[in-house]
């Protein structure tokens, strides 16, 4: 490593003492929350055992769901390896709750790219195919547009949807306080409206979660924050019991819900990953701060600002050219522990309108809590960096990126 590069990164790092202290405080609080839940439900080796067949009375599955509900202060939760991704978890939430002629309103702008076909696809079993109407209210200056929401959301609205993270947008993630205020605003229109939050990339970033502030249903992926970097697959949903029950009927069958669902490989990784998650999220958050400070010191624009508390693990970095963006992602790949020998090329990724470049040299394929970076190839040229199982790995990656740019 070039000594001048290391000195440059070390100097940027020295500016982050207060930010790192706050991250550690949040991690300690959340670690105690998780630990107490494990102790409350007396987790033992019996919970890790594999199951097969229908999975009736699967103590590993059922206890894991109770622990997630306890930690997220929700009435109920579904945690399952049968959920294949965050998009699948969110789809289960939407389709489990919404019925023909219901109205869905997204109040934080368009949902993540892969959900748009779920909502508005034609002839593919989308919500639109089942006559669910969709309306959208965009954010205004990074916050909810309450004037427009008050006109669009009515007592006839069945569900209001919001996305905590930014997707491929140049904005900050939503704060818990923003989510709380928006939820209360919607509930004042009608207490019967179901508020759903896409919580991907946001778990354990704060001492509170959306379910702490009135959200009826939230969902996320286990190969992001709550999986701690070792969960091999799966997703979760948590919230009000009557809503979560509807999701269970969609995941399996209305006649059996979450009474079934075995897993032949055992649940140890799911428990251990959730136990590790507060620490791993803290490592990724510190890494995000470092990239933000270093690239701001280099003259690049990043988001969120390093002077503010982040609300997801994503660091957005705006580049001047397509070539800089591609080279950045290639460097992240080359400093990865897996598939570091690959040279990345943009490609037509399913569910996305533009070509996407994706650096993901991860132990779990596609894991976003491991150090990764991706971007649609379009202006403005923004790389979305996330993850890092260890801060040391992220720091090394940061130094290699600086060396490449310089």
C-alpha positions in Angstrom: 0.0 0.0 0.0 1.3 3.5 -0.9 2.3 5.2 2.3 0.9 8.5 1.2 -2.5 6.9 0.5 -2.5 5.4 4.0 -1.6 8.7 5.6 -4.4 10.4 3.7 -7.0 7.9 4.8 -5.7 7.9 8.4 -6.1 11.7 8.4 -9.7 11.5 7.2 -10.4 8.7 9.8 -9.1 10.9 12.6 -12.0 13.3 12.0 -14.6 10.6 12.8 -14.1 10.1 16.6 -17.5 11.4 17.6 -19.4 9.6 14.8 -17.7 6.3 15.7 -18.6 6.8 19.4 -22.3 7.2 18.5 -22.2 4.1 16.4 -20.8 2.1 19.3 -23.5 3.3 21.6 -26.2 2.3 19.2 -24.6 -1.1 18.7 -24.3 -1.7 22.5 -28.0 -0.9 23.0 -29.1 -3.1 20.2 -26.8 -6.0 21.3 -28.4 -6.0 24.7 -31.9 -6.1 23.1 -31.0 -9.1 21.1 -29.2 -10.9 24.0 -32.2 -10.4 26.3 -34.5 -11.9 23.6 -32.3 -15.0 23.3 -32.3 -15.4 27.1 -36.0 -14.8 27.4 -36.8 -17.7 25.0 -34.0 -19.9 26.5 -32.3 -20.5 23.2 -30.5 -23.9 23.2 -29.0 -26.4 20.8 -32.5 -27.9 20.3 -33.4 -24.7 18.4 -30.7 -25.2 15.8 -31.8 -28.7 14.6 -32.8 -29.4 11.1 -36.4 -30.4 10.3 -38.1 -32.0 7.3 -41.5 -32.7 5.9 -44.3 -30.4 6.9 -42.4 -28.9 9.8 -45.3 -29.0 12.3 -44.2 -27.8 15.8 -40.8 -26.7 14.4 -39.4 -25.2 17.6 -36.4 -23.6 15.8 -38.6 -21.8 13.3 -41.2 -20.7 15.8 -38.8 -19.4 18.4 -36.8 -17.5 15.8 -40.0 -15.7 14.8 -40.7 -14.9 18.4 -37.2 -13.5 18.9 -37.5 -11.2 15.9 -40.9 -10.0 17.1 -39.4 -9.3 20.6 -36.4 -7.4 19.4 -38.4 -5.3 16.9 -41.2 -4.7 19.5 -43.8 -6.2 17.2 -46.8 -8.4 18.0 -45.7 -11.1 15.5 -43.0 -11.9 13.0 -42.3 -14.3 10.2 -38.6 -15.3 9.6 -38.2 -17.9 6.9 -35.6 -19.3 4.5 -38.5 -19.9 2.2 -38.5 -16.1 1.5 -36.0 -15.7 -1.3 -35.2 -12.0 -1.1 -36.2 -8.6 0.3 -38.4 -8.1 -2.8 -40.1 -11.4 -2.1 -40.7 -10.4 1.5 -42.2 -7.0 0.4 -44.3 -8.7 -2.2 -45.7 -11.1 0.4 -46.6 -8.1 2.5 -48.4 -6.3 -0.3 -50.2 -9.3 -1.7 -51.0 -10.8 1.7 -52.9 -7.6 2.7 -54.3 -6.1 -0.5 -57.4 -7.3 -2.2 -59.2 -6.5 -5.5 -60.3 -2.9 -5.7 -58.1 -1.8 -2.8 -55.9 1.3 -3.0 -52.2 1.4 -2.4 -50.4 4.7 -2.0 -46.6 5.0 -1.9 -45.7 8.2 0.0 -41.9 8.2 -0.3 -41.8 8.1 -4.1 -41.5 5.1 -6.2 -40.7 1.8 -4.3 -37.4 0.0 -5.1 -37.0 -0.9 -8.8 -37.8 -4.6 -8.5 -41.2 -3.8 -6.9 -42.6 -1.8 -9.8 -43.4 -4.9 -11.8 -45.1 -6.4 -8.7 -47.3 -3.3 -8.5 -47.8 -2.3 -12.1 -46.9 -5.3 -14.3 -49.4 -6.4 -16.9 -50.3 -10.1 -17.2 -47.7 -11.3 -14.6 -50.0 -11.7 -11.6 -49.2 -8.1 -10.3 -51.4 -6.1 -8.0 -52.6 -4.2 -11.1 -53.8 -7.5 -12.6 -56.0 -8.0 -9.5 -57.4 -4.4 -9.8 -55.5 -2.9 -7.0 -55.1 0.8 -7.8 -51.8 2.5 -7.2 -51.0 6.1 -6.4 -47.7 7.8 -5.6 -46.6 10.8 -3.7 -42.9 11.9 -4.1 -40.8 13.2 -1.3 -40.3 17.0 -1.2 -36.8 18.2 -0.2 -36.0 14.9 1.4 -39.2 14.8 3.6 -42.8 13.7 3.2 -45.0 16.0 1.2 -47.8 16.2 3.7 -49.9 18.7 1.7 -50.1 16.2 -1.2 -50.5 13.2 1.1 -53.5 14.8 2.7 -55.1 15.1 -0.8 -54.1 11.6 -2.1 -54.6 9.4 1.0 -58.2 9.0 1.9 -60.3 6.8 4.2 -60.7 4.5 1.2 -57.0 3.9 1.0 -56.1 0.3 2.2 -52.4 0.6 2.5 -49.7 3.3 2.7 -46.2 2.2 1.7 -42.9 3.9 2.5 -39.3 2.9 1.8 -36.8 3.7 4.5 -33.7 3.4 2.3 -33.0 5.4 -0.8 -33.0 2.8 -3.6 -31.2 4.3 -6.6 -32.0 7.8 -5.6 -29.9 10.7 -4.5 -31.4 11.3 -1.0 -30.9 10.4 2.6 -32.6 7.4 4.1 -35.7 8.2 6.2 -35.2 8.8 9.9 -37.2 7.0 12.5 -38.7 10.4 13.5 -39.8 11.0 9.9 -41.4 7.6 9.8 -43.1 8.2 13.1 -44.5 11.5 12.0 -45.7 10.2 8.7 -47.4 7.2 10.3 -49.2 9.3 12.8 -50.3 11.6 10.0 -51.8 8.7 8.0 -53.5 7.2 11.0 -55.1 10.6 11.7 -56.7 10.3 8.2 -57.9 6.8 9.1 -56.8 4.5 11.8 -57.7 1.5 9.6 -55.1 2.3 7.0 -52.3 -0.3 7.1 -48.8 1.4 7.1 -46.1 -0.7 5.6 -42.3 0.1 5.6 -39.6 -1.4 3.4 -36.9 -1.7 6.2 -34.1 -3.1 4.0 -30.7 -1.7 4.9 -32.1 0.0 8.0 -32.2 -2.6 10.7 -30.1 -1.7 13.8 -29.1 1.7 12.5 -31.0 3.3 15.4 -32.2 2.1 18.8 -35.7 2.2 17.3 -37.2 0.4 14.3 -40.3 1.4 12.3 -42.5 -1.0 14.4 -41.5 1.0 17.5 -43.2 4.1 16.0 -46.6 2.7 14.8 -45.8 1.0 11.5 -48.2 -2.0 11.1 -45.8 -4.1 8.9 -42.2 -3.9 7.9 -40.1 -6.3 5.9 -36.5 -7.0 5.0 -33.9 -9.4 3.8 -31.8 -11.8 5.9 -28.8 -11.3 3.6 -28.7 -7.7 4.6 -28.5 -6.2 8.1 -30.3 -8.8 10.3 -28.4 -11.8 8.9 -25.1 -10.6 10.3 -23.3 -11.7 7.2 -23.7 -15.4 7.8 -27.3 -16.2 7.1 -27.4 -18.0 3.7 -30.9 -16.9 2.5 -34.3 -15.7 3.7 -36.4 -12.8 4.7 -38.6 -11.5 7.5 -41.8 -9.5 8.1 -42.8 -8.1 11.5 -45.7 -6.1 12.8 -49.3 -6.3 14.0 -50.4 -10.0 14.5 -53.5 -9.7 12.3 -51.4 -8.3 9.4 -48.6 -10.8 9.8 -51.1 -13.6 9.8 -52.3 -12.5 6.4 -48.7 -12.6 5.2 -48.4 -16.2 6.5 -51.4 -17.2 4.5 -49.8 -15.9 1.3 -46.4 -17.4 2.1 -47.9 -20.9 2.4 -51.7 -21.4 2.2 -54.7 -19.8 3.8 -55.5 -23.1 5.3 -52.2 -23.6 7.1 -50.4 -20.3 7.4 -47.2 -20.5 9.5 -48.1 -23.9 11.1 -45.7 -25.5 8.5 -42.4 -24.8 6.9 -39.4 -27.1 7.6 -35.8 -26.4 6.9 -33.5 -29.4 6.3 -30.2 -27.5 6.9 -30.9 -26.3 10.4 -31.3 -22.9 12.0 -28.0 -22.2 13.7 -26.8 -19.6 11.2 -30.1 -17.8 11.5 -29.8 -17.4 15.2 -26.1 -16.7 15.2 -26.4 -14.2 12.4 -29.1 -12.2 14.2 -27.0 -12.2 17.4 -24.0 -10.8 15.4 -26.1 -8.3 13.5 -25.8 -5.2 15.8 -22.0 -5.5 15.7 -21.8 -6.2 12.0 -24.1 -3.3 11.2 -21.9 -1.1 13.3 -18.8 -2.2 11.4 -20.5 -1.4 8.1 -21.7 2.0 9.4 -18.2 3.0 10.5 -17.0 1.9 7.0 -19.6 4.1 5.4 -18.5 7.1 7.5 -14.9 6.5 6.4 -15.7 6.3 2.7 -17.8 9.4 3.1 -15.1 11.4 4.9 -12.3 10.2 2.6 -14.2 11.0 -0.7 -15.4 14.3 0.6 -11.8 15.1 1.4 -11.0 14.2 -2.2 -13.6 16.6 -3.5 -16.5 14.2 -4.3 -20.0 14.6 -3.2 -21.4 11.9 -0.9 -24.6 11.1 0.9 -25.4 11.1 3.8 -23.1 13.9 5.0 -20.6 12.7 7.5 -21.9 15.3 10.0 -25.3 13.6 10.2 -26.3 10.2 11.6 -26.9 7.7 8.8 -30.2 5.8 8.7 -29.2 3.0 6.5 -25.9 1.3 5.7 -25.6 2.8 2.1 -23.1 5.4 1.1 -23.8 7.2 -2.1 -20.8 8.6 -4.0 -21.3 10.8 -7.0 -18.7 10.5 -9.8 -18.0 12.8 -12.7 -17.9 10.2 -15.4 -19.2 6.7 -16.2 -15.6 5.5 -16.4 -14.9 6.6 -12.8 -18.1 4.8 -11.6 -17.2 1.6 -13.3 -13.6 1.7 -12.1 -14.7 2.3 -8.5 -17.0 -0.8 -8.6 -14.2 -2.8 -10.2 -11.8 -1.9 -7.4 -14.3 -2.9 -4.8 -14.6 -6.3 -6.5 -10.8 -6.7 -6.7 -10.4 -6.1 -3.0 -13.1 -8.6 -2.1 -12.3 -12.0 -0.5 -14.4 -13.9 -3.1 -14.1 -13.6 -6.9 -11.5 -10.9 -6.6 -10.1 -12.1 -10.0 -13.2 -11.0 -11.9 -13.4 -7.9 -14.1 -16.9 -6.4 -13.8 -19.0 -5.3 -16.8 -22.4 -3.6 -16.7 -25.3 -6.0 -17.6 -29.0 -6.2 -18.1 -30.1 -7.3 -14.6 -33.7 -8.7 -14.2 -36.0 -6.1 -12.6 -34.0 -3.0 -13.6 -34.6 -0.5 -16.4 -30.9 0.4 -17.0 -27.8 -1.7 -17.1 -26.4 -2.3 -13.7 -22.8 -2.9 -12.5 -22.6 -4.8 -9.2 -19.5 -5.5 -7.2 -20.3 -8.4 -4.8 -17.4 -10.6 -3.9 -19.3 -12.1 -1.0 -19.4 -15.4 0.9 -23.2 -15.3 0.5 -24.1 -14.5 -3.1 -25.6 -11.1 -3.4 -25.2 -10.3 0.3 -25.5 -6.5 0.9 -24.2 -6.5 4.4 -20.9 -7.8 3.0 -18.9 -5.1 1.3 -20.4 -4.4 -2.1 -21.2 -1.6 -4.5 -23.6 -1.3 -7.4 -25.1 1.3 -9.7 -27.4 1.7 -12.7 -25.3 3.0 -15.6 -27.1 6.4 -16.0 -26.5 10.0 -15.1 -25.8 11.2 -12.5 -23.1 8.5 -12.0 -23.7 7.5 -8.4 -22.2 4.4 -6.8 -24.1 2.9 -3.9 -21.7 1.3 -1.5 -22.9 -0.8 1.4 -21.8 -3.3 3.9 -18.5 -4.6 5.3 -18.3 -7.5 7.8 -15.2 -5.9 9.4 -14.2 -2.3 9.5 -10.6 -3.3 8.7 -11.7 -4.7 5.4 -13.7 -1.6 4.5 -10.7 0.6 5.4 -8.4 -1.5 3.1 -11.0 -1.2 0.3 -11.1 2.6 0.8 -7.3 2.9 0.5 -7.2 0.8 -2.7 -10.0 3.0 -4.2 -8.0 6.1 -3.3 -4.8 4.7 -4.7 -6.7 3.9 -8.0 -8.2 7.4 -8.3 -4.9 9.1 -7.5 
